[in-house]
Amino acid sequence: MKNKDKNKNITINGLGSTLLLVAFIVLKLCHVIEWSWIWVLAPLWIPFVLTVIIVAVVAIWVNR
């Protein structure tokens, strides 16, 4: 039962990032926001960068 809840949480979090990304892109293309494309696409690259940093820190910690 706990495994189902964990999978559900991961799916909801991924959906939230995707919806935020789509909303930012639509707002940018409709000229509602004048942000740089770097920040419009932030919901895509920020989780990736955080994951890489966490993996690097864990790898360094384990090989210490």
N, CA, C and O atoms as a DFTB+ gen file, in Angstrom:
256 C
 N C O
     1  1       0.825      -1.193       0.000
     2  2       0.000       0.000       0.000
     3  2       0.866       1.253       0.000
     4  3       0.547       2.208      -0.707
     5  1       1.947       1.280       0.767
     6  2       2.813       2.453       0.804
     7  2       3.477       2.696      -0.544
     8  3       3.701       3.849      -0.914
     9  1       3.795       1.643      -1.283
    10  2       4.435       1.771      -2.585
    11  2       3.519       2.497      -3.571
    12  3       3.990       3.312      -4.364
    13  1       2.222       2.211      -3.529
    14  2       1.263       2.887      -4.405
    15  2       1.239       4.382      -4.115
    16  3       1.210       5.197      -5.037
    17  1       1.251       4.740      -2.842
    18  2       1.223       6.150      -2.463
    19  2       2.482       6.870      -2.942
    20  3       2.408       8.016      -3.384
    21  1       3.623       6.216      -2.860
    22  2       4.876       6.822      -3.300
    23  2       4.860       7.062      -4.807
    24  3       5.261       8.134      -5.260
    25  1       4.409       6.094      -5.585
    26  2       4.324       6.243      -7.033
    27  2       3.358       7.356      -7.410
    28  3       3.613       8.104      -8.354
    29  1       2.273       7.470      -6.697
    30  2       1.279       8.510      -6.954
    31  2       1.891       9.892      -6.717
    32  3       1.657      10.811      -7.501
    33  1       2.666      10.044      -5.652
    34  2       3.302      11.313      -5.326
    35  2       4.303      11.716      -6.397
    36  3       4.352      12.885      -6.782
    37  1       5.095      10.784      -6.881
    38  2       6.071      11.074      -7.927
    39  2       5.359      11.511      -9.206
    40  3       5.810      12.443      -9.871
    41  1       4.271      10.862      -9.555
    42  2       3.519      11.211     -10.749
    43  2       2.918      12.606     -10.621
    44  3       2.953      13.381     -11.578
    45  1       2.378      12.933      -9.476
    46  2       1.789      14.253      -9.267
    47  2       2.863      15.331      -9.353
    48  3       2.631      16.375      -9.962
    49  1       4.032      15.104      -8.760
    50  2       5.112      16.083      -8.823
    51  2       5.573      16.294     -10.258
    52  3       5.795      17.434     -10.667
    53  1       5.720      15.244     -11.018
    54  2       6.120      15.356     -12.417
    55  2       5.074      16.080     -13.232
    56  3       5.409      16.861     -14.123
    57  1       3.821      15.832     -12.940
    58  2       2.734      16.500     -13.646
    59  2       2.727      17.992     -13.333
    60  3       2.468      18.809     -14.216
    61  1       3.008      18.348     -12.091
    62  2       3.045      19.754     -11.702
    63  2       4.116      20.520     -12.462
    64  3       3.872      21.631     -12.933
    65  1       5.298      19.933     -12.584
    66  2       6.381      20.575     -13.329
    67  2       6.027      20.715     -14.806
    68  3       6.315      21.736     -15.430
    69  1       5.406      19.690     -15.348
    70  2       5.016      19.727     -16.755
    71  2       3.960      20.791     -17.001
    72  3       4.048      21.536     -17.977
    73  1       2.971      20.871     -16.135
    74  2       1.930      21.893     -16.290
    75  2       2.500      23.294     -16.143
    76  3       2.108      24.203     -16.874
    77  1       3.417      23.474     -15.208
    78  2       4.061      24.768     -15.024
    79  2       4.870      25.145     -16.261
    80  3       4.835      26.296     -16.697
    81  1       5.594      24.189     -16.826
    82  2       6.370      24.423     -18.040
    83  2       5.467      24.827     -19.195
    84  3       5.760      25.791     -19.903
    85  1       4.384      24.106     -19.388
    86  2       3.445      24.422     -20.471
    87  2       2.826      25.805     -20.260
    88  3       2.684      26.577     -21.209
    89  1       2.463      26.112     -19.027
    90  2       1.871      27.423     -18.731
    91  2       2.861      28.540     -19.040
    92  3       2.484      29.543     -19.645
    93  1       4.114      28.386     -18.638
    94  2       5.120      29.406     -18.911
    95  2       5.343      29.585     -20.411
    96  3       5.472      30.713     -20.888
    97  1       5.388      28.488     -21.152
    98  2       5.589      28.574     -22.604
    99  2       4.418      29.296     -23.264
   100  3       4.619      30.156     -24.122
   101  1       3.205      28.950     -22.867
   102  2       2.019      29.606     -23.441
   103  2       2.027      31.092     -23.108
   104  3       1.753      31.917     -23.980
   105  1       2.332      31.446     -21.875
   106  2       2.381      32.856     -21.493
   107  2       3.461      33.613     -22.263
   108  3       3.264      34.769     -22.637
   109  1       4.593      32.968     -22.496
   110  2       5.678      33.602     -23.252
   111  2       5.257      33.806     -24.708
   112  3       5.481      34.875     -25.274
   113  1       4.656      32.798     -25.305
   114  2       4.258      32.898     -26.714
   115  2       3.098      33.870     -26.932
   116  3       2.951      34.430     -28.018
   117  1       2.285      34.068     -25.911
   118  2       1.181      35.032     -25.995
   119  2       1.604      36.433     -25.553
   120  3       0.773      37.337     -25.462
   121  1       2.896      36.608     -25.280
   122  2       3.470      37.897     -24.873
   123  2       2.861      38.445     -23.587
   124  3       2.774      39.659     -23.403
   125  1       2.442      37.550     -22.702
   126  2       1.941      37.966     -21.397
   127  2       3.124      38.217     -20.459
   128  3       3.089      39.135     -19.641
   129  1       4.157      37.405     -20.581
   130  2       5.375      37.598     -19.801
   131  2       6.528      37.863     -20.768
   132  3       6.541      37.345     -21.884
   133  1       7.469      38.650     -20.342
   134  2       8.622      38.999     -21.176
   135  2       9.906      38.408     -20.607
   136  3      10.968      39.027     -20.683
   137  1       9.807      37.209     -20.037
   138  2      10.963      36.563     -19.438
   139  2      11.878      36.021     -20.523
   140  3      11.466      35.804     -21.662
   141  1      13.125      35.811     -20.141
   142  2      14.072      35.131     -21.007
   143  2      13.644      33.662     -21.123
   144  3      12.994      33.119     -20.229
   145  1      14.022      33.031     -22.244
   146  2      13.664      31.628     -22.432
   147  2      14.328      30.731     -21.388
   148  3      13.823      29.650     -21.084
   149  1      15.453      31.175     -20.843
   150  2      16.115      30.410     -19.772
   151  2      15.160      30.220     -18.603
   152  3      15.065      29.123     -18.052
   153  1      14.448      31.283     -18.216
   154  2      13.547      31.209     -17.061
   155  2      12.216      30.571     -17.423
   156  3      11.576      29.953     -16.572
   157  1      11.797      30.708     -18.654
   158  2      10.562      30.038     -19.089
   159  2      10.753      28.526     -19.028
   160  3       9.841      27.792     -18.645
   161  1      11.932      28.071     -19.406
   162  2      12.221      26.636     -19.412
   163  2      12.803      26.136     -18.089
   164  3      13.230      24.985     -18.001
   165  1      12.826      26.983     -17.069
   166  2      13.382      26.605     -15.768
   167  2      12.732      25.355     -15.157
   168  3      13.449      24.549     -14.563
   169  1      11.413      25.153     -15.272
   170  2      10.848      23.911     -14.715
   171  2      11.409      22.648     -15.365
   172  3      11.256      21.549     -14.833
   173  1      12.053      22.809     -16.507
   174  2      12.661      21.668     -17.185
   175  2      14.089      21.434     -16.707
   176  3      14.467      20.293     -16.442
   177  1      14.888      22.489     -16.593
   178  2      16.307      22.305     -16.297
   179  2      16.667      22.381     -14.820
   180  3      17.673      21.791     -14.424
   181  1      15.913      23.064     -14.001
   182  2      16.268      23.160     -12.583
   183  2      16.225      21.795     -11.881
   184  3      17.169      21.476     -11.159
   185  1      15.186      20.981     -12.055
   186  2      15.218      19.645     -11.418
   187  2      16.388      18.794     -11.911
   188  3      16.970      18.032     -11.138
   189  1      16.735      18.920     -13.194
   190  2      17.865      18.173     -13.745
   191  2      19.170      18.600     -13.077
   192  3      19.970      17.753     -12.679
   193  1      19.385      19.901     -12.955
   194  2      20.601      20.417     -12.329
   195  2      20.677      19.991     -10.859
   196  3      21.736      19.581     -10.383
   197  1      19.560      20.088     -10.148
   198  2      19.550      19.663      -8.744
   199  2      19.870      18.176      -8.603
   200  3      20.588      17.777      -7.686
   201  1      19.343      17.366      -9.503
   202  2      19.619      15.931      -9.479
   203  2      21.098      15.659      -9.719
   204  3      21.695      14.829      -9.033
   205  1      21.689      16.346     -10.680
   206  2      23.116      16.166     -10.963
   207  2      23.961      16.572      -9.754
   208  3      24.925      15.887      -9.410
   209  1      23.602      17.677      -9.117
   210  2      24.346      18.124      -7.937
   211  2      24.239      17.106      -6.807
   212  3      25.238      16.782      -6.164
   213  1      23.037      16.603      -6.565
   214  2      22.835      15.624      -5.496
   215  2      23.612      14.343      -5.782
   216  3      24.239      13.785      -4.881
   217  1      23.576      13.874      -7.025
   218  2      24.311      12.659      -7.389
   219  2      25.813      12.879      -7.222
   220  3      26.520      11.990      -6.746
   221  1      26.299      14.042      -7.605
   222  2      27.727      14.341      -7.461
   223  2      28.134      14.370      -5.986
   224  3      29.175      13.826      -5.615
   225  1      27.320      14.998      -5.158
   226  2      27.631      15.076      -3.725
   227  2      27.624      13.679      -3.108
   228  3      28.509      13.354      -2.316
   229  1      26.660      12.864      -3.451
   230  2      26.589      11.501      -2.914
   231  2      27.784      10.691      -3.408
   232  3      28.374       9.938      -2.634
   233  1      28.151      10.829      -4.678
   234  2      29.302      10.097      -5.214
   235  2      30.586      10.510      -4.498
   236  3      31.414       9.659      -4.174
   237  1      30.755      11.789      -4.254
   238  2      31.936      12.263      -3.537
   239  2      31.934      11.737      -2.112
   240  3      32.971      11.317      -1.599
   241  1      30.784      11.759      -1.480
   242  2      30.658      11.312      -0.099
   243  2      30.966       9.817       0.035
   244  3      31.635       9.400       0.980
   245  1      30.477       9.020      -0.912
   246  2      30.680       7.576      -0.856
   247  2      32.149       7.228      -1.103
   248  3      32.673       6.311      -0.472
   249  1      32.813       7.933      -1.998
   250  2      34.209       7.637      -2.341
   251  2      35.212       8.273      -1.391
   252  3      36.417       8.176      -1.623
   253  1      34.768       8.893      -0.374
   254  2      35.646       9.548       0.603
   255  2      36.454       8.594       1.379
   256  3      37.237       9.003       2.237
